[in-house]
Amino acid sequence: DEISMDFYKDLVKVSPFGPKNQEPVFYSQKVYMKKVRILKDKHLQLELYQDGHKVLVGLAFNMLRFAPYFKHGVPFNIAYSIQINEYKGIKKLQLMIKDFQF
């Protein structure tokens, strides 16, 4: 299924997240990288897609070591949580990447 704003709204209904209600971590297979950027010499910002679905932004903090593995057309798997990024009043979904599998 596709990650959407409606899915996120349903997810928020089971918040707040904390020690007794852990934030859900999702796993997606066969994800492709459209674009990757290095942020502050240690983080990655990726534009990701899967099976022709819309492109989502993923952030991977302190994961610069994975940068050499990303190749156009080569799939990988990710574990992530979903958050909202609000910038200048515009809300967009973003994936907070926890781990990669190549």
VENZI-V911422 format. One record per pair of residues at least 4 apart in sequence whose ideal C-beta (glycine too) atoms are under 7 Angstrom apart, sorted by the first residue. I is the first residue (numbers start at 1). GAP is how many residues later the second one is. D is the distance in whole Angstrom. If there is no record, write none. Layout:
BEGIN
i->I gap->GAP d->D
i->I gap->GAP d->D
END
This chain:
BEGIN
i->2 gap->51 d->5
i->3 gap->4 d->6
i->3 gap->53 d->6
i->3 gap->79 d->6
i->3 gap->90 d->6
i->5 gap->4 d->6
i->5 gap->88 d->7
i->6 gap->4 d->7
i->7 gap->4 d->6
i->8 gap->4 d->6
i->8 gap->74 d->6
i->8 gap->76 d->7
i->8 gap->85 d->6
i->11 gap->13 d->7
i->11 gap->71 d->6
i->16 gap->5 d->7
i->17 gap->4 d->5
i->17 gap->5 d->6
i->17 gap->6 d->4
i->23 gap->58 d->5
i->24 gap->57 d->7
i->25 gap->54 d->6
i->25 gap->55 d->7
i->25 gap->56 d->6
i->25 gap->73 d->6
i->26 gap->54 d->6
i->26 gap->56 d->7
i->27 gap->50 d->7
i->27 gap->52 d->5
i->28 gap->22 d->6
i->28 gap->49 d->7
i->28 gap->50 d->6
i->29 gap->48 d->5
i->30 gap->20 d->6
i->30 gap->45 d->4
i->31 gap->17 d->5
i->31 gap->19 d->5
i->31 gap->44 d->6
i->31 gap->45 d->6
i->31 gap->46 d->7
i->31 gap->47 d->5
i->32 gap->16 d->7
i->32 gap->17 d->6
i->32 gap->18 d->7
i->32 gap->43 d->6
i->33 gap->13 d->6
i->33 gap->15 d->6
i->33 gap->37 d->5
i->33 gap->39 d->7
i->34 gap->13 d->4
i->34 gap->14 d->7
i->34 gap->15 d->6
i->34 gap->21 d->6
i->35 gap->11 d->7
i->35 gap->12 d->4
i->36 gap->8 d->6
i->36 gap->10 d->5
i->36 gap->31 d->7
i->36 gap->34 d->5
i->37 gap->8 d->5
i->38 gap->6 d->6
i->38 gap->26 d->6
i->38 gap->29 d->6
i->39 gap->4 d->4
i->39 gap->6 d->5
i->42 gap->20 d->6
i->42 gap->22 d->5
i->43 gap->16 d->7
i->43 gap->17 d->7
i->43 gap->18 d->5
i->43 gap->19 d->7
i->43 gap->21 d->7
i->44 gap->16 d->4
i->44 gap->19 d->5
i->44 gap->20 d->7
i->44 gap->22 d->7
i->44 gap->23 d->6
i->45 gap->12 d->6
i->45 gap->14 d->6
i->46 gap->12 d->5
i->46 gap->14 d->7
i->47 gap->8 d->5
i->47 gap->10 d->6
i->48 gap->7 d->7
i->48 gap->8 d->5
i->48 gap->10 d->5
i->48 gap->47 d->7
i->49 gap->4 d->6
i->49 gap->6 d->5
i->56 gap->37 d->6
i->56 gap->38 d->7
i->56 gap->39 d->6
i->57 gap->37 d->5
i->58 gap->20 d->7
i->58 gap->22 d->7
i->58 gap->36 d->7
i->58 gap->37 d->4
i->58 gap->39 d->5
i->59 gap->35 d->6
i->59 gap->37 d->6
i->59 gap->38 d->6
i->60 gap->6 d->7
i->60 gap->37 d->4
i->66 gap->34 d->5
i->69 gap->33 d->5
i->76 gap->24 d->6
i->76 gap->25 d->6
i->76 gap->26 d->5
i->77 gap->24 d->4
i->78 gap->19 d->6
i->78 gap->22 d->6
i->79 gap->19 d->4
i->79 gap->20 d->5
i->80 gap->15 d->4
i->80 gap->16 d->6
i->80 gap->17 d->5
i->80 gap->18 d->6
i->81 gap->15 d->5
i->81 gap->17 d->7
i->82 gap->11 d->6
i->82 gap->13 d->6
i->83 gap->11 d->6
i->83 gap->13 d->6
i->84 gap->7 d->5
i->84 gap->9 d->6
i->85 gap->7 d->5
i->85 gap->9 d->5
i->86 gap->4 d->7
i->86 gap->5 d->5
END
